[in-house]
């Protein structure tokens, strides 16, 4: 069983001719909306990967809130731990360039009301060996409370240090499994832009200090990880990306679902990397998340 404790948003997506520079206005070619939020994205990915999933978080009691939960509800994600405070549903304002690169501004809304008590309630109904997924689009105190409760209960915690901030740097090392893209990991260790060899050496050092499983996604170059003193690598698919929004969340959800299903770590990495690649072939975060049959056909 997987519990995702995190953000639930509506994504407002515009496609400009190119990404604007500071102070510049550019013309757009299309606009659409899609359910999103890193927490909800990861929950839907884990569910489409075949896991039983519960989503814990908050949305506004408004039109956007019902839209933000629609795909989760359709997928039979357990939504009983979602609250409806007197705040607007969170939104993400996304620009996606023709080459798939993107810029995102997140307005937390109801996500900002998620509390320490929400964390304790969410973990309180979990069992030893269950998986807890966390990201950084809800208040840090709630994330910290969730990590502490998970440790006490023997729940396996997976933290995705995105969006990266100072609190992600402080708390990232306290989870059982850390997931970051290469930029986030380099910021996490405070070393500037690392070469592949330098990054691997730092991963070895951190793993040696705390035993944490560390996973770094590398875009088109796949993923590198360290677990139980062994380095693992997995490749994604060779693709022409349409939209990279949600690819990292798809990776995280498929990783958690694959580990929860008992796959060997190397096989879970490969399955997650393939899923992340396939998520780049369609626009939008949740609409682009592939189903298990499409992923498993490519693994």
C-alpha positions as CSV (number, residue, x, y, z in Angstrom):
1,X,0.0,0.0,0.0
2,X,1.2,3.5,-0.9
3,X,0.2,6.8,0.7
4,X,1.1,10.0,-1.1
5,X,1.2,13.0,1.3
6,X,1.4,16.1,-0.9
7,X,0.0,18.7,-3.2
8,X,-3.1,18.7,-5.4
9,X,-3.3,21.4,-8.1
10,X,-4.9,22.4,-11.3
11,X,-2.3,23.1,-14.0
12,X,-2.9,26.1,-16.3
13,X,-0.8,25.4,-19.3
14,X,0.2,27.9,-22.1
15,X,2.4,27.1,-25.1
16,X,4.4,30.1,-26.2
17,X,6.4,30.4,-29.4
18,X,9.4,30.2,-27.1
19,X,10.0,30.8,-23.3
20,X,10.2,34.5,-22.5
21,X,13.2,36.3,-21.1
22,X,12.7,38.4,-17.9
23,X,10.4,41.4,-18.7
24,X,9.5,40.0,-22.1
25,X,6.0,39.2,-23.5
26,X,5.8,36.5,-26.2
27,X,2.7,35.2,-28.1
28,X,1.2,31.9,-27.2
29,X,-0.2,29.3,-29.5
30,X,-2.5,27.3,-27.2
31,X,-3.9,27.1,-23.7
32,X,-5.3,24.1,-21.7
33,X,-5.9,23.0,-18.1
34,X,-5.0,19.7,-16.5
35,X,-5.1,18.2,-13.1
36,X,-1.7,18.3,-11.4
37,X,0.3,18.9,-8.2
38,X,3.4,16.8,-7.6
39,X,1.6,14.8,-4.9
40,X,-1.5,14.0,-7.0
41,X,0.7,13.3,-10.1
42,X,2.7,10.7,-8.1
43,X,-0.4,9.2,-6.7
44,X,-2.0,8.7,-10.1
45,X,1.3,7.3,-11.5
46,X,1.5,4.8,-8.7
47,X,-2.1,3.8,-9.3
48,X,-1.7,3.4,-13.0
49,X,1.4,1.3,-12.3
50,X,-0.8,-1.1,-10.5
51,X,-0.5,-0.2,-6.8
52,X,-3.2,0.5,-4.2
53,X,-2.9,4.2,-3.4
54,X,-4.2,6.7,-0.9
55,X,-3.9,10.4,-1.5
56,X,-3.6,12.7,1.6
57,X,-3.8,16.5,1.1
58,X,-6.2,19.4,0.5
59,X,-8.1,21.1,-2.2
60,X,-10.5,24.0,-2.2
61,X,-14.3,23.5,-2.1
62,X,-14.5,25.0,-5.6
63,X,-14.8,24.0,-9.2
64,X,-11.1,23.6,-9.6
65,X,-11.0,21.3,-6.6
66,X,-13.4,18.8,-8.2
67,X,-11.5,19.0,-11.5
68,X,-8.2,18.4,-9.7
69,X,-9.5,15.2,-8.2
70,X,-11.3,13.9,-11.2
71,X,-8.6,11.6,-12.6
72,X,-7.6,10.3,-9.2
73,X,-11.3,9.4,-8.5
74,X,-11.6,7.7,-11.9
75,X,-8.5,5.7,-11.1
76,X,-10.0,4.6,-7.8
77,X,-7.3,6.3,-5.7
78,X,-8.5,6.5,-2.0
79,X,-9.4,10.2,-1.4
80,X,-10.7,9.9,2.1
81,X,-7.7,11.7,3.5
82,X,-8.2,14.8,1.3
83,X,-9.5,17.8,3.2
84,X,-11.6,20.8,1.8
85,X,-10.5,23.9,3.6
86,X,-11.8,27.4,3.0
87,X,-9.0,28.2,0.5
88,X,-8.8,28.2,-3.2
89,X,-7.5,25.0,-4.9
90,X,-3.7,25.3,-5.6
91,X,-2.7,26.1,-9.2
92,X,0.4,25.7,-11.3
93,X,1.0,28.2,-14.1
94,X,3.1,26.4,-16.8
95,X,4.7,27.6,-20.0
96,X,5.8,24.8,-22.3
97,X,8.1,25.6,-25.2
98,X,7.9,23.8,-28.6
99,X,11.0,21.8,-27.6
100,X,9.4,20.5,-24.4
101,X,11.3,22.8,-22.0
102,X,9.1,24.5,-19.4
103,X,8.8,27.2,-16.7
104,X,6.4,26.8,-13.8
105,X,5.0,29.1,-11.0
106,X,3.1,27.3,-8.3
107,X,0.4,29.1,-6.1
108,X,-0.2,26.8,-3.1
109,X,-3.8,27.7,-2.2
110,X,-5.3,24.9,-0.1
111,X,-2.0,23.0,-0.2
112,X,-0.7,25.6,2.2
113,X,-3.1,24.5,4.9
114,X,-1.8,20.9,5.1
115,X,-0.7,20.5,8.7
116,X,1.3,18.4,11.1
117,X,-1.9,16.8,12.3
118,X,-2.8,15.8,8.7
119,X,0.6,14.1,8.6
120,X,0.0,12.2,11.8
121,X,-3.4,11.1,10.7
122,X,-2.1,9.9,7.3
123,X,0.7,7.9,8.7
124,X,-1.4,6.6,11.6
125,X,-3.4,4.4,9.4
126,X,-0.4,3.0,7.6
127,X,1.4,-0.3,8.4
128,X,5.0,-1.3,8.8
129,X,6.5,-1.8,5.3
130,X,4.0,0.5,3.5
131,X,5.5,3.2,1.3
132,X,5.0,7.0,2.0
133,X,5.7,9.4,-0.8
134,X,6.6,13.1,-0.1
135,X,7.5,16.2,-2.1
136,X,8.0,19.9,-1.3
137,X,4.7,21.6,-2.4
138,X,3.1,21.5,1.1
139,X,4.3,23.1,4.3
140,X,7.7,21.9,5.6
141,X,6.4,21.3,9.1
142,X,3.9,18.8,7.8
143,X,6.6,17.0,5.8
144,X,8.9,16.9,8.8
145,X,6.0,15.5,10.9
146,X,5.3,12.8,8.3
147,X,8.9,11.7,8.2
148,X,9.1,11.4,12.0
149,X,5.9,9.4,12.2
150,X,7.0,7.1,9.3
151,X,10.3,6.4,11.1
152,X,8.4,5.5,14.3
153,X,6.0,3.2,12.5
154,X,8.5,1.4,10.2
155,X,7.0,2.9,7.1
156,X,9.4,3.3,4.1
157,X,9.7,7.0,3.2
158,X,10.4,8.2,-0.4
159,X,11.1,11.9,-0.7
160,X,11.4,13.7,-4.0
161,X,13.3,17.0,-3.3
162,X,11.3,19.1,-5.7
163,X,10.6,21.9,-5.9
164,X,14.1,22.3,-4.4
165,X,14.5,24.8,-1.5
166,X,16.5,25.2,1.7
167,X,14.1,22.9,3.6
168,X,14.5,20.2,1.0
169,X,18.3,20.4,1.6
170,X,17.7,20.1,5.3
171,X,15.2,17.2,5.3
172,X,16.2,15.3,2.1
173,X,18.7,13.2,4.0
174,X,16.2,12.0,6.6
175,X,14.1,9.8,4.3
176,X,14.8,6.2,3.5
177,X,14.9,6.9,-0.3
178,X,15.9,10.2,-1.9
179,X,14.9,11.0,-5.5
180,X,16.2,14.0,-7.3
181,X,17.0,15.1,-10.8
182,X,20.7,16.0,-11.4
183,X,20.2,19.8,-10.9
184,X,18.3,19.2,-7.6
185,X,20.9,16.7,-6.4
186,X,23.8,19.1,-7.1
187,X,22.0,21.8,-5.2
188,X,21.3,19.4,-2.4
189,X,25.0,18.6,-1.9
190,X,26.0,22.3,-2.5
191,X,28.7,21.5,-4.9
192,X,27.7,23.4,-8.0
193,X,27.4,21.6,-11.3
194,X,29.0,18.1,-10.9
195,X,30.5,15.8,-13.5
196,X,29.1,12.3,-13.6
197,X,32.2,11.0,-11.8
198,X,31.9,13.7,-9.1
199,X,28.2,13.1,-8.6
200,X,28.8,9.3,-8.2
201,X,31.5,9.9,-5.6
202,X,29.3,12.2,-3.6
203,X,26.5,9.6,-3.7
204,X,28.9,7.1,-2.3
205,X,29.9,9.4,0.5
206,X,26.4,10.2,1.6
207,X,25.3,6.6,1.3
208,X,28.3,5.6,3.4
209,X,27.3,8.1,6.1
210,X,23.6,7.3,6.5
211,X,22.8,4.2,4.4
212,X,20.2,6.2,2.4
213,X,19.1,4.9,-1.0
214,X,19.9,7.8,-3.4
215,X,18.4,8.0,-6.9
216,X,19.3,10.7,-9.4
217,X,17.4,11.0,-12.7
218,X,19.5,12.2,-15.6
219,X,16.9,13.1,-18.3
220,X,17.8,11.4,-21.6
221,X,20.7,9.7,-19.9
222,X,18.5,7.6,-17.7
223,X,19.0,7.2,-13.9
224,X,21.9,6.4,-11.5
225,X,21.3,5.1,-8.0
226,X,23.1,3.7,-5.0
227,X,21.6,1.1,-2.6
228,X,23.3,-1.2,-0.2
229,X,26.7,0.1,-1.3
230,X,26.0,-0.9,-5.0
231,X,25.7,1.5,-7.9
232,X,22.8,0.9,-10.3
233,X,22.0,2.4,-13.7
234,X,18.9,2.2,-15.8
235,X,18.2,3.6,-19.2
236,X,14.9,5.2,-20.4
237,X,13.7,5.3,-24.0
238,X,15.1,7.2,-26.9
239,X,12.3,9.7,-27.6
240,X,11.6,13.2,-29.0
241,X,9.9,14.9,-26.0
242,X,6.7,16.8,-26.5
243,X,6.4,18.0,-22.9
244,X,8.6,17.1,-19.9
245,X,6.1,18.3,-17.3
246,X,5.2,15.4,-15.0
247,X,8.0,13.0,-16.2
248,X,9.7,13.1,-12.8
249,X,6.5,12.5,-10.9
250,X,5.7,9.6,-13.2
251,X,9.1,8.2,-12.4
252,X,8.5,8.5,-8.7
253,X,5.1,6.9,-8.8
254,X,6.2,4.0,-10.9
255,X,9.3,3.5,-8.7
256,X,7.2,3.3,-5.5
257,X,4.6,1.0,-7.1
258,X,7.3,-1.3,-8.4
259,X,9.1,-1.6,-5.1
260,X,5.7,-2.1,-3.3
261,X,5.0,-4.9,-5.8
262,X,8.3,-6.6,-4.8
263,X,10.3,-6.0,-7.9
264,X,14.1,-6.1,-7.6
265,X,15.5,-2.6,-7.2
266,X,17.2,-2.7,-10.6
267,X,14.0,-3.7,-12.3
268,X,12.0,-1.1,-10.5
269,X,14.5,1.6,-11.7
270,X,14.2,0.5,-15.3
271,X,10.4,0.3,-15.2
272,X,10.3,3.8,-13.6
273,X,12.7,5.2,-16.2
274,X,10.7,3.8,-19.1
275,X,7.5,5.3,-17.6
276,X,9.2,8.7,-17.2
277,X,10.2,8.6,-20.9
278,X,6.7,7.7,-22.1
279,X,5.3,10.6,-20.0
280,X,7.2,13.0,-22.2
281,X,5.2,12.1,-25.3
282,X,2.0,13.8,-24.4
283,X,1.2,17.3,-23.0
284,X,0.1,17.9,-19.4
285,X,1.2,16.2,-16.2
286,X,-1.6,13.7,-15.3
287,X,-2.9,13.1,-18.9
288,X,0.5,12.1,-20.0
289,X,1.1,9.4,-17.3
290,X,1.2,6.1,-19.1
291,X,-0.7,3.0,-18.0
292,X,1.1,-0.2,-16.9
293,X,0.5,-2.2,-20.0
294,X,2.2,0.5,-22.2
295,X,5.2,0.7,-19.8
296,X,5.7,-3.0,-19.4
297,X,5.6,-3.5,-23.2
298,X,8.7,-1.3,-23.4
299,X,10.7,-2.6,-20.3
